[in-house]
Amino acid sequence: MSIRFALILAGGKGNHLSVLSIERAKAAVPFGGFYRLIDFPLSNCVNSGIYDVGILTQYQPRSLIEHIGVGRPWDMDRKKGGIELLQPYLGKTVGGWYRGTGDAIYQNLNIVQRKKLEHLLVLSGDHAYMMDYNFLMDYHLDHDADITLVVTQVKSEDRSRFGIVEIDENNRVIGFEEKPSQPKTNIAFMGIYVFRFDFLNECLQKNVQESKYDLVNNVIIENLNSIKIQAFFFDGCWFDIGTIKAYWEANMHLLEPLPCFNLYDPNWVIYTNRPQNPPAKIGKGTLVQSSIIGEGTVINGEVVHSVVFPGVVIEKGAKIYDSIIFNDSTIKAGSLVERSVLDKNVIVGEGSIIGTGDDYTPNRLRPDILNWGVNLVGKNSQIPPHSIIPRNCLIGINIPTSGFGKMTELKSGSVIMG
């Protein structure tokens, strides 16, 4: 059975990504020097033969909407099918802000019902992976399941970040805990579902009358003992970009000699919408090693083990190590950027040092996500010349050089916000 339609949940806020998601939905966060996270489920749909997709948006959708446009990069600018952006609305009987993942689908049931589907594929819009959804649907049908959840095995130290699944000898789901403090297994739910639509429709109609709005808690967990829920194991590479550390590690993984994530596979292209840029230009006497370099980048310094997005300018004598530099940022002459993430249009003043020293004092505002040595600089911010920014520092968005006052040397864990 071919899949004709999919829903992508792309309205998430991404609080644990801090300034990277203040003005953009989590699904619109740039990734890998070239892409946005939404590109991965969209491209997986196209490569699986699915050209009819509804994208549920809510939080800070502008960047996401501009990126998706009419869907041309994914060959979804079609008269029949294609991409439909499903934003919250006010109506006579339904409408308002989505109150949860279940409510988001409930408010768009009329659109799904018009498709006359027996089974509905629902995807998360903020994970990076490559997957043929046809194998998933075949498994779901072969097991005559009411719900099939895609799962994967994760490291022991990462288990508390995910929904953790228990299964029996037939891969039937018999337990599910959301981000447990003491996980019973290492089998994590990947945020990919297939539902028997009759069941989902009935359940959502009932749940909204009881003010229940979540897919996991109110559709899966509450029905574990009354319906058949199967686990489909995915053994490929999967990145859930849930925290700054996970985001940094996923990008750094792409720099491995043989990453498990092959962005260069001609048989499974990840499509994206990108502006036209000239070729990257590498100046005389520069050093570039183990890095991803975007189009239109001009490098006259050093870039080692870093991801550099399009349009970045790295002036003479500037050095970039173990860092992620978003589009159109400028690293002025003689500066050093190490183990840091810089958002779009950041300017690092001459002779500045970002990422230095052995003091790993956690960030005073976000100790939960900035406690392992990385610095985070929001978009459009300007670092004054000859500044020193050590470890776990957080610079907000749109911070001018005057926002630093007379401080040219920060302490580890410092915060500068507008």
Secondary structure, 3 states (H helix, E strand, C coil): CCCCCEEEECCCCCHHHHHHHCCCCHHHCEECCCEECCHHHHHHHHHCCCCEEEEECCCCCHHHHHHHCCCHHHCCCCCCCEEEEECCCECCCCECCCCCHHHHHHCCHHHHHHCCCCEEEEEECCEEECCCHHHHHHHHHHCCCCEEEEEEECCHHHHHHCEEEEECCCCEEEEEEECCCCCCCCEEEEEEEEEEHHHHHHHHHHHHHCCCCCHHHHHHHHHCCCCCEEEEECCCCEEECCCHHHHHHHHHHCCCCCCCCCCCCCCCCCCCCCCCCCCCEECCCCEEECCEECCCCEECCEEECCEECCCCEECCCCEEECCEECCCCEECCCCEEECEEECCCCEECCCCEECCCCCCCCCCCCCCCCCCCCEEECCCCEECCCCEECCCCEECCCCCHHHHCCCCECCCCCEECC
